[in-house]
Every structure is written in C-alpha cells, then in structure tokens.
Amino acid sequence: MVMKKGEFEAPYDEPMYIAQNPQDNQEFATYTTKGQAYRSKDGAESWDQILENGKVN
C-alpha cells in the first residue's frame, strides 16, 4: 500500500520534536504530530501549551 502525503493520521498526538534550551537546562519545548506545542520551564515537571492546532495560544 502506498500512502500519499496527508492520507495518514496518527490515532494519538505524539511528540515529534523535543528541544532543551542550551542556556537553561530546566527549559524544554516539544512539538507534536497534531500541531500542538508545549513548553516546560521546570525540568519537565509541568508543561504549558503554546500552540494549539498550529496556532499560537
């Protein structure tokens, strides 16, 4: 089976990218397969949503 771009949708919203701030080892950001982004400023203990469906909150 060959899938074309945009034909597959993951059943879950999963992390695609995660990054750590090189100047602050307690700050992380993650971007998900469904266009959400989150930021943590406390070493990943809690997260604030900064993008929802690809749009800034």
Phi, psi and omega in degrees: 000131177253130179253139176266158179307131178090354181276338182257132174233122180296142180289340181235159174269106186247150177298134175255318182226147171218140182221149176246138178293121181293340177267349182214101186289000175264352183255126179231157172223146177222149178235137187252170181294341181254019173082020177262151174224144183226152177229139175239134178248006184232040177071028177078019175285324178218157185228141173250132178283128180246344173225140175230118184052040177080005180244142181295133176283000000 
